C-alpha cells in the first residue's frame, strides 16, 4: 500500500472517530493543505486520500455504480421538475441567501436502486449499500463518505456477517445529515417513502433508519403507514440484509427535493401527514389563526425582545405558539389552520408544507444567517412570502445560532400590510 507522511497512513482509523473527523485526520496524514471534510465534494477528498495512502482496510471492496451489481435494477420514479415561483417580498433588504434572478425551483430526479438479497449498513454514520457477495459498494446510492470503507479499521465482512435479516422489503431513508432536526426529517427523509404508495402498509415492508430519539419521528412514520414493529433501527457499524432492498438515489448528496418545491413531495406529505392529522381531529373545529412561532426555548437564534414583539402582534390577532414538545399531528393541524404565520427562521417552519396556499408567511432572519429554503417551499405551494432582516445581533457559538432583537416599530411599519 502506498503511504505518505512517514508511514502514518498505514494505520486505519478507529470506528470511534466520526466521519468528518476521520476525513480531517486522513487528510492531515496525506498532507492535504486544503480539503473538503463535510460538503458535497468530500468524496473527491476521500479519493485523493486513497491515492496517497492506499487502502488501509477492506482491500477486497470495490466502489462501483449500483447498476453494476449483479441482479440490481435502477428505475426513475419521479422525474425532474421546473417551477416558476412568485417573487418574494423583501421588506428590509434582500437577505444574502437570495439571488436577484427571477426565482425558479428545479427539483431533482428521484431514482430507486433495487438489490435482491442486498446489504445495507450504517458504516460509521454514513449509509452504505453493499452487493449480496459483500465485495461491491454502490457508490452512487451510498454515503458521499463511502470511500471511508477503505479507511476504517472495522472489517466490512464482519458487519455483514452480523447483519439483521429481513425476509421482505426494506426501504432505506437515512442520509448523511446527522444529528437530524425536525425539518430534515419531515421534508427530506419521509418523502423517500412516497414511491411506495400503498405498499407502505404491507406487513412485509420495513423502513430502515438510525436509532430514533424523538416522538415526532414515530408519530409521523405511523401516519406514513409504518407501525413501530416495521421500523428497523440500525446503530453505527450495524448492517441489514433484505430479500428486497430498496435505496433512494438522494442519500449521497441530499438535493432536498421538498425544499426545491417538488410537487410529488408536497403532495405526499399533505396526503399522509396532513390528512392523518385532519382525521385525528386534534385541533377541534377548523378555524383560521394567525400564528407567531416562538423559539424562546431554543438554545440559539432567539428573539431577545420577544415579549415586546408578541405584545405588538397580539393586538393584530396573533397567538404565540411554541412547537418544541408539541406532538407532530398537533403542529401539522396548527399550520393547516393558519392564515398568517410570523416566525424567526427555524426547523419548525417545515410545517408550512401543510399550510393553506392562501396563507402568508413572514420569515425573520438575523443579518448574519439565512436560507431561501422556506421561501421556495412556501412559493411552491402558492403562499405569499416575505422576509425581514434584523441587524441587531447578539453573536452565538456560530452565525447560525446568533440571537437577534427586533426593532418592533420598524417591523410593524414594513409588514403591517401583510399582517
RADAQUI-V316146 format. One record per helix or strand. SS is the DSSP state (2 for helix, 1 for strand). FROM is the first residue (numbers start at 0). TO is the last residue. If there is no record, write none. Layout:
# RADAQUI-V316146
ss=SS from=FROM to=TO
ss=SS from=FROM to=TO
This chain:
# RADAQUI-V316146
ss=2 from=7 to=9
ss=1 from=12 to=12
ss=2 from=18 to=29
ss=2 from=41 to=52
ss=1 from=61 to=63
ss=2 from=65 to=67
ss=1 from=72 to=77
ss=1 from=80 to=83
ss=1 from=88 to=89
ss=1 from=103 to=106
ss=1 from=109 to=115
ss=1 from=118 to=122
ss=1 from=125 to=129
ss=1 from=135 to=137
ss=2 from=145 to=149
ss=1 from=151 to=151
ss=2 from=155 to=160
ss=1 from=163 to=171
ss=2 from=181 to=200
ss=1 from=204 to=209
ss=2 from=214 to=222
ss=2 from=227 to=229
ss=1 from=230 to=233
ss=1 from=238 to=247
ss=2 from=257 to=259
ss=2 from=262 to=279
ss=1 from=288 to=293
ss=1 from=302 to=302
ss=2 from=305 to=313
ss=1 from=317 to=321
ss=2 from=327 to=335
ss=1 from=337 to=343
ss=2 from=346 to=353
ss=1 from=359 to=365
ss=2 from=372 to=380
ss=1 from=383 to=389
ss=1 from=392 to=393
ss=2 from=398 to=400
ss=1 from=402 to=403
ss=2 from=407 to=417
